[in-house]
Amino acid sequence: MSGTSPSQEFDIVIVGGAMAGATLALGLANLNHSLSKPLSIAVIEAHQADDSHPGFDARSIAIAHGSIFALTQLGIWPALKHLGTPINDIHVSDRGHFGMTELNAKPLGLDALGQVVELAKVGSVLFEELQQANIKLFCPAKLNQLLPKTDAHYLTLDDGTTISAKLLVAADGANSVVRQQLNQTAEQIDFGQSAIVANVETAKPHHNWAYERFTETGPLALLPMSHVNGQASEASARMSLVWALAPEQAAHLAQVSDAEFLQQLQNAFGYRVGQFTQVGKRVTYPLTLTTMPRPIYHRCVFVGNAAQTLHPIAGQGFNLGLRDVVGLIEVIKAALQSGLSSVAEQSTFDVGSSAIVHQYLAARQQDRDSTISNIEFLVRGFSNQYWPLVAGRSVGLRLLSWLPPLKRPVAEIAMGWR
Ligand SMILES: Cc1cc2nc3c(=O)[nH]c(=O)nc-3n(C[C@H](O)[C@H](O)[C@H](O)COP(=O)(O)OP(=O)(O)OC[C@H]3O[C@@H](n4cnc5c(N)ncnc54)[C@H](O)[C@@H]3O)c2cc1C
């Protein structure tokens, strides 16, 4: 696009309508209900919510207790609630070493430590909500070209449509096109691991326990899932597996027969949930840590995986992305509330101002930095067989179970309160 006027102008354009982009759009639509002059919002999403959608694939993810609270505040959780399987207890262990600990909801006075949801199902619900909300949805449509101007970004979509955004939000994932178009850099650490993700059936019901087991090859997590029709059942024995391995091992295990895979899994995990009896489709993901040192640009902010893509070891990717979303909404809300009460004042409100973009950066810095460094530490610490580290982490896990008060800060991190 040269400099010609775009056909439609928006206050906020969100590129990417998966977990981060959709929750941001719905949260902003909710904020609009309290404004006399609502913000105009558009979402550009390349895929419809079907099997081909990369953001709403066969993964199940754990949404921490704190994130459920945030989704409720944003008015989004009520529509998703029926899809959740509660996690009541978490068991953490270290294969071949004596370290193990538990986190339990009851002593913390909670109904659940978090909820497990299947992204494909969440995608269908969020997509429907986006269609019903007062939002312009360009879908399926891709951002092709971006032209930063003083007062707005000019965007060209793949069908030639041109639009402008006072504030551009990149929620377009790990390989963010917005980041590439703006020549912004991201730092990448390759952990030399891939994750195999699959649904498995076990001989014993899981009773809403989640498991995290650190093995010689990498961490292995099992999340409880509900039975068919989205109904959480006490007797359910379906679990979602994320198993981090060396890439060649992951490639091998992705191809072996179901029986061979189940045997290898049994060897790595043991019999805490009884025998593994079935495995569904296996999918592999390369595991890298991609982070933008400064997830902002002129009239532009980055949220979710576009700002940082984490290792799934601690189940923090969306939980952190959601805190980006909440952080941005809070900054916009605060700016709107500071002396902009009349319609006339709201008409001149510039949601992409440098002040708002920098307030977002400041609001997110500490949480991003500490979450990213904690996860890097966990991945390196628990993938290592160097004996002082092994001893250290075993003692650490054991101490945690001997000294319950110490569990609270750990639980708070796991549950997304920090
Ligand atoms: C195996 C695994 C397990 C995980 N488990 C957990 C967990 O337990 N808990 C947790 O919190 N997190 C977990 N995560 C992380 C979580 O899944 C992600 O952080 C989250 O789904 C990312 O959402 P996002 O919207 O930021 O990005 P994405 O899902 O990458 O979405 C980006 C969107 O942008 C769209 N897009 C891209 N380019 C364009 C373009 N040019 N134009 C228009 N649209 C575009 C894409 O179609 C896509 O819909 C896990 C991840 C993996 C891989």
PDBQT file of the ligand as one rigid body, heavy atoms in Angstrom, charges set to zero:
ROOT
HETATM    1  C1  LIG A 501       2.371 -28.937  23.678  1.00  0.00    +0.000 C 
HETATM    2  C2  LIG A 501       1.933 -27.646  24.306  1.00  0.00    +0.000 A 
HETATM    3  C3  LIG A 501       1.305 -27.636  25.551  1.00  0.00    +0.000 A 
HETATM    4  C4  LIG A 501       0.934 -26.439  26.144  1.00  0.00    +0.000 A 
HETATM    5  N1  LIG A 501       0.337 -26.451  27.378  1.00  0.00    +0.000 NA
HETATM    6  C5  LIG A 501       0.012 -25.295  27.971  1.00  0.00    +0.000 A 
HETATM    7  C6  LIG A 501      -0.613 -25.268  29.252  1.00  0.00    +0.000 A 
HETATM    8  O1  LIG A 501      -0.850 -26.310  29.863  1.00  0.00    +0.000 OA
HETATM    9  N2  LIG A 501      -0.960 -24.064  29.787  1.00  0.00    +0.000 N 
HETATM   10  C7  LIG A 501      -0.714 -22.879  29.136  1.00  0.00    +0.000 A 
HETATM   11  O2  LIG A 501      -1.035 -21.807  29.683  1.00  0.00    +0.000 OA
HETATM   12  N3  LIG A 501      -0.120 -22.870  27.930  1.00  0.00    +0.000 NA
HETATM   13  C8  LIG A 501       0.230 -24.035  27.324  1.00  0.00    +0.000 A 
HETATM   14  N4  LIG A 501       0.797 -24.031  26.078  1.00  0.00    +0.000 N 
HETATM   15  C9  LIG A 501       0.991 -22.735  25.398  1.00  0.00    +0.000 C 
HETATM   16  C10 LIG A 501      -0.308 -22.213  24.752  1.00  0.00    +0.000 C 
HETATM   17  O3  LIG A 501      -0.893 -23.227  23.959  1.00  0.00    +0.000 OA
HETATM   18  C11 LIG A 501       0.025 -21.000  23.891  1.00  0.00    +0.000 C 
HETATM   19  O4  LIG A 501       0.743 -20.072  24.686  1.00  0.00    +0.000 OA
HETATM   20  C12 LIG A 501      -1.215 -20.293  23.343  1.00  0.00    +0.000 C 
HETATM   21  O5  LIG A 501      -2.114 -21.202  22.759  1.00  0.00    +0.000 OA
HETATM   22  C13 LIG A 501      -0.734 -19.252  22.321  1.00  0.00    +0.000 C 
HETATM   23  O6  LIG A 501      -1.818 -18.489  21.849  1.00  0.00    +0.000 OA
HETATM   24  P1  LIG A 501      -1.555 -17.182  20.964  1.00  0.00    +0.000 P 
HETATM   25  O7  LIG A 501      -2.915 -16.698  20.591  1.00  0.00    +0.000 OA
HETATM   26  O8  LIG A 501      -0.635 -16.243  21.629  1.00  0.00    +0.000 OA
HETATM   27  O9  LIG A 501      -0.763 -17.677  19.660  1.00  0.00    +0.000 OA
HETATM   28  P2  LIG A 501      -1.136 -18.720  18.513  1.00  0.00    +0.000 P 
HETATM   29  O10 LIG A 501      -1.924 -19.861  19.045  1.00  0.00    +0.000 OA
HETATM   30  O11 LIG A 501       0.117 -19.028  17.794  1.00  0.00    +0.000 OA
HETATM   31  O12 LIG A 501      -2.105 -17.910  17.536  1.00  0.00    +0.000 OA
HETATM   32  C14 LIG A 501      -1.664 -17.022  16.552  1.00  0.00    +0.000 C 
HETATM   33  C15 LIG A 501      -2.833 -16.763  15.608  1.00  0.00    +0.000 C 
HETATM   34  O13 LIG A 501      -2.449 -15.765  14.644  1.00  0.00    +0.000 OA
HETATM   35  C16 LIG A 501      -2.933 -16.150  13.369  1.00  0.00    +0.000 C 
HETATM   36  N5  LIG A 501      -2.054 -15.516  12.371  1.00  0.00    +0.000 N 
HETATM   37  C17 LIG A 501      -0.720 -15.703  12.205  1.00  0.00    +0.000 A 
HETATM   38  N6  LIG A 501      -0.260 -14.937  11.203  1.00  0.00    +0.000 NA
HETATM   39  C18 LIG A 501      -1.327 -14.240  10.736  1.00  0.00    +0.000 A 
HETATM   40  C19 LIG A 501      -1.499 -13.271   9.692  1.00  0.00    +0.000 A 
HETATM   41  N7  LIG A 501      -0.482 -12.848   8.922  1.00  0.00    +0.000 N 
HETATM   42  N8  LIG A 501      -2.726 -12.754   9.479  1.00  0.00    +0.000 NA
HETATM   43  C20 LIG A 501      -3.798 -13.169  10.263  1.00  0.00    +0.000 A 
HETATM   44  N9  LIG A 501      -3.693 -14.084  11.247  1.00  0.00    +0.000 NA
HETATM   45  C21 LIG A 501      -2.477 -14.593  11.477  1.00  0.00    +0.000 A 
HETATM   46  C22 LIG A 501      -2.858 -17.682  13.375  1.00  0.00    +0.000 C 
HETATM   47  O14 LIG A 501      -3.759 -18.247  12.428  1.00  0.00    +0.000 OA
HETATM   48  C23 LIG A 501      -3.258 -18.003  14.821  1.00  0.00    +0.000 C 
HETATM   49  O15 LIG A 501      -4.640 -18.180  14.941  1.00  0.00    +0.000 OA
HETATM   50  C24 LIG A 501       1.194 -25.210  25.476  1.00  0.00    +0.000 A 
HETATM   51  C25 LIG A 501       1.821 -25.230  24.226  1.00  0.00    +0.000 A 
HETATM   52  C26 LIG A 501       2.196 -26.424  23.647  1.00  0.00    +0.000 A 
HETATM   53  C27 LIG A 501       2.889 -26.409  22.306  1.00  0.00    +0.000 C 
ENDROOT
TORSDOF 0
